[in-house]
Each structure stands twice: as C-alpha cells, then as structure tokens.
C-alpha cells in the first residue's frame, strides 16, 4: 500500500511541476522564436505527426522526390494518419484493434 501512495504522490508532484513550468517554457520558446526571427531564420518549427494528428488551418509541405509544395487544411480540418504495409504488401492506415471493440 505504501508503494501505491508513494507512486501517487510522485505522479502528482510531477504533474504540479510540469504545470508550474509550462508558462516559463512557453516564454522561453517565444523568446527563442523571436531571436530566430531577428536572425532571419524564420519562426516555424516542425510539428511531429508520427502518431497522427489534425491540421486545422492551411499549411504547405514539400512533395517528396518530385519537388513542389502541397497544401493541406485549406478546406477545413484534415487528418494526418500513419501508414503501414500489410503482410500482403499493400499500404494502408495503421490501426490497433482493442479487445472487445467492434470493427
């Protein structure tokens, strides 16, 4: 029982510390972005979508080997989904089945 209470206390203290440092982290990030802008290095940083995500406003992106630029999110929210090859070699959306979930 003491291990459970200790683990709960540690988790709560970590959450509290993260919440307390969030404004400081944002301030530091904004200051860094300002420095990069002043140096002519731009203000955009890559946003990871390795686990998927939603694009809610227009964004451009490079179009791989052929060159050029793509545009996503211009007609409203669009999903970014991780793809995987199946055993048959076909490419599709990667999903994880949950026990008892209807497919």
Secondary structure per residue as TSV (DSSP state, phi and psi in degrees):
chain	resnum	aa	ss	phi	psi
A	1	X	-	360.0	-38.2
A	2	X	H	-65.7	-32.7
A	3	X	H	-65.5	-37.4
A	4	X	H	-65.9	-45.4
A	5	X	H	-64.4	-41.9
A	6	X	H	-63.0	-44.4
A	7	X	H	-63.4	-42.1
A	8	X	H	-62.8	-44.1
A	9	X	H	-63.1	-41.2
A	10	X	H	-64.6	-43.3
A	11	X	H	-62.4	-44.8
A	12	X	H	-63.4	-40.0
A	13	X	H	-68.3	-36.3
A	14	X	H	-66.0	-42.2
A	15	X	H	-62.8	-41.6
A	16	X	H	-64.0	-43.9
A	17	X	H	-64.0	-42.8
A	18	X	H	-62.1	-42.0
A	19	X	H	-65.8	-37.7
A	20	X	H	-69.6	-34.5
A	21	X	H	-86.6	-13.3
A	22	X	H	-55.9	-47.5
A	23	X	H	-62.5	-37.5
A	24	X	H	-65.0	-42.4
A	25	X	H	-62.4	-43.2
A	26	X	H	-64.0	-42.8
A	27	X	H	-61.0	-44.9
A	28	X	H	-62.6	-43.9
A	29	X	H	-62.0	-42.2
A	30	X	H	-64.4	-40.0
A	31	X	H	-65.1	-41.8
A	32	X	H	-63.6	-42.8
A	33	X	H	-61.2	-39.4
A	34	X	H	-63.8	-40.2
A	35	X	H	-64.6	-42.4
A	36	X	H	-66.4	-38.1
A	37	X	H	-63.6	-44.4
A	38	X	H	-62.4	-29.8
A	39	X	T	-86.6	1.5
A	40	X	T	77.8	19.8
A	41	X	S	-96.0	0.6
A	42	X	-	90.0	174.2
A	43	X	S	-122.2	-3.6
A	44	X	-	-94.2	135.9
A	45	X	-	-116.1	150.1
A	46	X	-	-61.3	142.4
A	47	X	-	-109.9	120.7
A	48	X	-	-73.8	136.3
A	49	X	-	-127.3	27.8
A	50	X	T	-60.4	-29.0
A	51	X	T	-105.2	13.2
A	52	X	-	95.0	176.6
A	53	X	E	167.6	-177.3
A	54	X	E	-128.0	132.3
A	55	X	E	-97.2	121.9
A	56	X	-	-107.0	-6.4
A	57	X	S	-143.9	161.3
A	58	X	-	-56.8	136.5
A	59	X	E	-146.9	140.0
A	60	X	E	-100.3	156.5
A	61	X	E	-152.1	154.4
A	62	X	E	-70.9	146.3
A	63	X	-	-101.6	57.5
A	64	X	G	55.7	-142.1
A	65	X	G	-67.7	-30.9
A	66	X	G	-75.2	-11.3
A	67	X	-	81.5	-172.5
A	68	X	-	84.1	-178.6
A	69	X	E	-130.5	144.6
A	70	X	E	-105.7	164.2
A	71	X	E	-131.7	125.2
A	72	X	E	-126.4	153.2
A	73	X	S	81.4	5.8
A	74	X	T	-74.6	-20.5
A	75	X	T	-110.4	20.8
A	76	X	S	115.9	-173.3
A	77	X	-	-58.1	136.8
A	78	X	E	-133.1	143.8
A	79	X	E	-90.3	146.5
A	80	X	E	-112.8	119.6
A	81	X	-	-122.4	133.7
A	82	X	-	-67.3	138.8
A	83	X	E	-107.2	154.9
A	84	X	E	-147.0	152.2
A	85	X	E	-89.2	132.7
A	86	X	-	-79.1	175.3
A	87	X	T	-59.9	-27.4
A	88	X	T	-84.2	-0.5
A	89	X	S	90.4	-6.3
A	90	X	-	-77.0	146.2
A	91	X	E	-94.9	133.7
A	92	X	E	-158.9	-179.6
A	93	X	E	-71.1	131.7
A	94	X	-	-81.7	125.6
A	95	X	-	-127.4	159.7
A	96	X	-	-122.3	117.5
A	97	X	-	-73.3	138.7
A	98	X	-	-102.4	139.6
A	99	X	T	-57.2	130.0
A	100	X	T	83.8	-2.0
A	101	X	-	-82.0	144.6
A	102	X	-	-82.6	135.1
A	103	X	-	-111.0	360.0
